[in-house]
Amino acid sequence: MQILPVASGKGGVGKSLVACNLAVALGQAGKQVVLADLDLGGSNLHLMLGLRNVRRGIGTFLSDSDIDFSDIIINTDYEGLRFIPGDAEIPGIANLQASQKKMLIRRLSRLETDFLVLDLGAGTSFNIMDFFLTSGQGLIVTTPTPTATVNAYLFLKNAIFRLLSTSFKRKSKADTYMQNLRKQSDSLQKVYIPNLVEKIREIDPESHKTFKEAVSRFHPRLILNMLEDPKDADKAGRLRRSCNQYLDLDLEHLGIIYRDDIQDIALGSGLPIVSYKPNSVLSQAVYRIADKLIQLQSEDSGLVLWENVDETYEEAEAEAEADFENKIGYVEDLLHTGALTTGDLVETVKNQQLEISQLKKENMLLKSKLVKAIHQGFSV
């Protein structure tokens, strides 16, 4: 079984959309898939699958000892796909106890399926980190916006810290050193991971070896969502450089997905986009990512998907260019068929210009605040 935790540093980047449609696409490719809603503070994945009256889920399983885990697994109308709801309405379900979390991870790991897709909540709590680290091949979803890419980096930084913490035996020299760092919050925020790992090697070689073994199995993969322009793909390179330099982590690029208003229409219809409109640019991007995951899973196939991580970014940039051309071609086809009038297109451009104008104003405000903060820092 390939476990695919899908996470993000912040909300609103389309994480659940990716998890849901990717699970459906893998099922359509002939794979057995289980999709689990682990966004326990705000479970809504069932709505994307068109399931309205979900009465049992992870929440009821954890709160009612009479319910068996198999009772909360739902067979869906989608080929090869089963679903585990989250139950956000049960109070306190987002704050799992350590024993509940371990039991849930154990139950999920025992499922018989080809792919287990875990839709995680946004943020960097210990629960989310531990669910993400159930697999070394977790997917981190972000968008080209500066705040989203920064939060994606911070998520991965917290994942490395969690790996460090769980690698050290209690009261070992490395554990004591990390505990002292935590007491100095400023020091922990500014710590340079490669230097920290080197320090651990010096004071506690055994703990260092355990961590290096754990991190060697950690190969998260990036999905850049909600692109507007091929140039947006460049933002992934900046995120990779930050991870490489500050986390000693080479982030693999799994693919890009363009923004499309069709996702709102599909959600309102209670259908995944790959079912609502399989030929759309967005759906084809999801299918492409699903194909890559299937190839990566086939260890005995002899296929070499990429020679090195550089190729994943080159491929993503090429995909961004090709999908943009397809998107433009789709708009032209709509104009020619009369389904989209010139007036509709003009109105859309006007709305986008208003949004851009608003974003520029917000950007100028943030810059002025930043300059003011820098001057205040120098004066101190």
C-alpha positions in Angstrom: 0.0 0.0 0.0 1.2 3.5 -0.9 0.2 6.1 1.7 -0.3 9.6 0.3 -0.8 12.2 3.0 -1.9 15.5 1.3 -1.0 18.6 3.3 -0.6 22.3 3.1 1.0 25.0 5.2 -2.2 27.1 5.0 -5.8 26.8 4.1 -7.4 27.9 0.8 -4.8 26.4 -1.5 -7.0 23.6 -2.9 -5.6 20.7 -0.8 -8.9 18.9 -0.4 -9.7 19.4 -4.1 -6.4 17.8 -5.0 -6.8 14.9 -2.6 -10.4 14.1 -3.7 -9.8 14.3 -7.4 -6.5 12.4 -7.2 -8.2 9.6 -5.3 -11.0 9.4 -8.0 -8.4 9.5 -10.8 -6.3 6.6 -9.2 -9.5 4.6 -8.9 -10.4 5.2 -12.6 -6.9 3.9 -13.4 -7.8 0.5 -12.0 -6.3 1.0 -8.5 -8.0 0.2 -5.2 -8.1 3.5 -3.2 -9.2 4.6 0.2 -9.7 8.3 0.8 -9.7 9.4 4.4 -10.8 12.8 5.7 -8.3 13.6 8.4 -9.1 17.4 8.4 -10.8 16.6 11.8 -11.4 20.2 12.7 -13.4 20.9 9.5 -14.3 17.8 7.6 -16.1 18.5 4.4 -14.6 16.0 1.9 -17.8 14.1 1.8 -19.5 17.1 0.0 -17.0 16.9 -2.8 -18.0 13.3 -3.3 -21.7 14.2 -3.3 -22.3 12.4 0.1 -24.9 14.4 2.1 -26.1 12.2 4.9 -22.9 10.8 6.4 -23.7 9.6 9.9 -20.6 7.8 10.9 -16.9 8.6 10.6 -13.6 8.8 12.5 -15.2 10.9 15.2 -17.9 8.3 16.0 -15.3 5.5 15.9 -13.1 7.2 18.4 -15.9 8.2 20.7 -18.0 4.9 20.6 -16.1 1.7 21.5 -19.0 -0.4 20.0 -18.3 0.7 16.5 -15.8 -1.3 14.4 -13.4 0.5 12.1 -14.8 -1.3 9.1 -18.2 0.2 9.9 -17.1 3.7 9.0 -15.6 2.8 5.6 -18.1 3.8 2.8 -18.3 2.3 -0.6 -18.7 5.1 -3.1 -20.2 5.3 -6.6 -16.7 5.9 -8.0 -14.7 3.0 -9.4 -12.3 1.4 -6.9 -12.8 4.2 -4.3 -13.8 3.8 -0.7 -14.2 6.7 1.7 -13.7 7.3 5.5 -15.5 10.5 6.7 -14.0 12.7 9.4 -17.0 13.8 11.6 -16.2 17.5 12.3 -19.4 18.0 14.3 -18.2 15.9 17.3 -16.7 18.3 19.9 -13.0 18.0 20.5 -12.3 15.6 17.7 -9.6 17.9 16.2 -7.6 17.5 19.5 -6.8 13.8 19.4 -5.1 12.2 22.4 -1.7 10.5 21.6 -3.3 7.1 22.2 -6.2 7.9 19.8 -3.8 9.1 17.1 -1.6 6.0 17.4 -4.6 3.7 17.2 -6.0 5.6 14.2 -2.6 5.4 12.3 -2.4 1.7 13.1 -5.9 1.0 11.8 -5.3 3.0 8.6 -2.0 1.3 8.0 -3.7 -2.2 8.1 -6.2 -1.4 5.3 -5.9 -3.5 2.2 -5.7 -1.1 -0.8 -3.3 0.1 -3.4 -3.4 3.8 -2.3 -4.4 5.4 0.9 -5.0 9.1 0.4 -5.1 11.2 3.6 -6.6 14.7 3.4 -5.0 16.5 6.3 -6.0 19.7 8.0 -4.0 22.9 7.4 -1.3 23.9 9.9 1.6 22.3 11.7 0.1 20.7 14.8 1.7 17.5 16.1 -1.3 15.5 14.9 -1.0 16.8 11.4 2.8 16.3 11.4 2.5 12.7 12.6 -0.2 11.9 10.0 2.0 13.4 7.3 5.0 11.4 8.4 3.2 8.1 8.2 4.7 8.1 4.7 8.0 9.3 3.3 6.2 10.4 0.1 3.7 12.9 1.4 2.3 15.6 -1.0 2.6 19.2 -0.1 0.1 21.4 -2.0 0.7 25.2 -2.4 0.0 28.0 -4.7 2.3 30.6 -6.4 1.4 33.3 -3.8 4.2 34.4 -1.5 2.3 33.6 1.7 1.4 30.1 0.5 4.9 29.2 -0.6 6.3 30.5 2.7 3.8 28.5 4.7 4.7 25.4 2.6 8.3 25.9 3.5 7.4 26.3 7.2 5.3 23.2 7.1 8.3 21.2 5.8 10.6 22.8 8.4 8.2 21.7 11.1 8.2 18.2 9.6 12.0 18.1 9.9 11.8 19.2 13.5 9.2 16.5 14.2 11.5 13.9 12.7 14.3 15.2 14.9 12.1 15.0 18.0 10.8 11.5 17.3 14.3 10.2 16.5 15.8 10.9 19.9 15.4 8.7 22.9 14.0 10.4 26.0 16.7 12.1 28.1 19.4 11.3 25.6 22.0 14.1 25.0 20.2 15.0 21.8 16.8 15.1 23.4 18.1 17.3 26.3 19.7 19.7 23.8 16.4 20.0 21.8 14.5 20.6 25.0 16.8 23.4 26.0 16.3 24.9 22.5 12.6 24.8 22.8 12.8 26.9 26.0 14.4 29.6 23.9 11.7 30.2 21.4 13.8 32.8 19.5 16.7 30.4 19.2 14.5 27.7 17.8 12.9 29.9 15.2 16.3 31.1 13.9 18.1 27.8 14.0 19.8 26.6 10.9 18.9 23.0 10.4 22.2 21.8 8.9 24.2 23.3 11.8 21.7 21.8 14.3 22.1 18.3 12.8 25.9 18.7 12.8 25.7 19.7 16.5 23.7 16.6 17.3 26.3 14.5 15.5 29.0 15.9 17.8 27.2 15.5 21.1 25.2 12.3 20.4 26.3 10.2 17.4 23.8 7.4 18.0 20.8 9.9 17.9 22.3 11.5 14.8 22.4 8.1 13.1 18.8 7.4 13.9 17.7 10.8 12.5 19.7 10.4 9.3 18.1 7.0 8.7 14.6 8.6 9.3 15.3 11.6 7.0 16.7 9.4 4.3 13.2 7.9 3.9 11.6 11.4 3.8 10.9 12.4 0.2 7.9 14.9 0.1 6.6 15.9 -3.3 5.3 19.3 -4.3 2.1 20.0 -6.2 1.8 23.7 -7.3 -1.9 24.5 -7.6 -4.0 27.5 -8.9 -1.6 28.7 -11.5 -2.7 31.7 -13.6 0.3 32.0 -15.9 3.3 29.8 -17.0 5.7 32.2 -15.1 4.0 31.1 -11.9 5.8 27.8 -12.2 9.1 29.6 -11.3 7.8 30.0 -7.7 8.4 26.3 -7.2 12.1 26.7 -7.8 12.4 29.3 -5.1 10.7 27.0 -2.6 13.0 24.2 -3.6 16.1 26.4 -3.1 14.9 27.4 0.4 14.3 23.8 1.4 17.7 22.8 0.0 19.6 25.6 1.7 17.9 25.8 5.0 16.5 22.3 5.6 19.0 20.2 3.6 16.0 18.8 1.8 15.7 18.4 -2.0 11.9 18.8 -2.7 10.6 16.8 -5.7 8.1 18.4 -8.0 5.1 16.2 -8.9 3.2 18.6 -11.1 1.2 21.8 -11.7 -2.6 22.6 -11.8 -4.1 25.7 -13.2 -6.9 27.6 -11.5 -10.3 27.0 -13.1 -13.7 28.3 -12.0 -15.1 24.9 -13.0 -14.1 23.7 -9.6 -16.8 25.8 -7.9 -19.4 24.5 -10.4 -18.3 20.9 -9.8 -18.5 21.4 -6.0 -22.0 22.8 -6.2 -23.0 19.7 -8.2 -21.5 17.4 -5.6 -19.1 15.9 -8.2 -15.3 15.7 -8.4 -13.9 17.7 -11.3 -12.4 14.6 -13.0 -16.0 13.2 -13.2 -17.8 16.5 -13.9 -15.5 17.5 -16.8 -12.7 14.9 -17.4 -11.4 16.7 -20.5 -10.8 20.1 -18.8 -7.3 21.3 -18.4 -7.6 21.0 -14.6 -8.8 17.3 -14.8 -6.0 16.4 -17.3 -3.4 17.8 -14.9 -4.8 15.6 -12.1 -4.7 12.6 -14.3 -1.1 13.4 -15.2 -0.2 13.5 -11.5 -2.1 10.2 -10.9 -0.1 8.5 -13.7 3.2 9.7 -12.2 2.2 8.2 -8.8 1.3 4.9 -10.3 4.6 4.8 -12.2 6.5 5.7 -9.0 4.7 2.9 -7.1 5.8 0.3 -9.6 9.2 -0.5 -8.2 9.5 -3.7 -10.2 8.5 -2.1 -13.5 12.1 -1.1 -14.3 10.8 2.4 -15.3 12.9 5.4 -14.4 10.5 8.4 -14.1 13.3 11.0 -13.5 17.0 10.7 -13.4 17.3 13.5 -10.8 15.2 16.1 -9.0 16.1 18.8 -11.6 14.1 17.0 -14.2 10.9 17.2 -12.1 11.1 21.0 -12.2 11.9 21.1 -15.9 9.0 18.8 -16.6 6.6 21.0 -14.5 7.7 24.1 -16.3 7.0 22.4 -19.7 3.6 21.2 -18.4 2.8 24.8 -17.3 3.5 26.1 -20.8 1.5 23.3 -22.5 -1.5 23.6 -20.2 -1.6 27.4 -20.7 -1.8 26.9 -24.5 -4.6 24.3 -24.0 -6.4 26.7 -21.7 -6.2 29.6 -24.2 -7.2 27.2 -27.0 -10.3 26.2 -25.0 -11.4 29.8 -24.6 -10.9 30.4 -28.3 -13.1 27.4 -29.1 -15.8 28.7 -26.8 -15.7 32.1 -28.6 -16.1 30.3 -32.0 -19.0 28.1 -30.9 -20.8 31.1 -29.3 -20.9 29.4 -25.8 -18.8 32.3 -24.6 -19.4 35.8 -26.0 -16.9 38.5 -26.5 -18.8 40.5 -23.9 -18.3 37.6 -21.3 -14.6 37.7 -22.1 -14.4 41.4 -21.7 -16.3 41.3 -18.3 -13.9 38.5 -17.1 -10.8 40.6 -18.0 -12.3 43.6 -16.2 -12.9 41.6 -13.1 -9.4 40.3 -13.2 -8.0 43.8 -13.6 -9.9 44.9 -10.5 -8.5 42.0 -8.6 -5.0 42.8 -9.8 -5.5 46.5 -8.8 -6.6 45.5 -5.3 -3.6 43.1 -4.9 -1.2 45.9 -6.0 -2.7 48.2 -3.3 -2.3 45.4 -0.7 1.2 44.8 -1.8 2.1 48.5 -1.5 0.6 48.6 2.0 2.6 45.6 3.0 5.8 47.1 1.6 5.3 50.3 3.5 4.7 48.4 6.7 7.9 46.4 6.1 10.0 49.5 5.4 8.6 51.1 8.6 9.4 48.0 10.6 13.0 47.9 9.2 13.5 51.6 10.1 12.2 50.9 13.6 14.6 48.0 13.9 17.6 50.1 12.9 16.6 52.9 15.3 16.5 50.4 18.2 
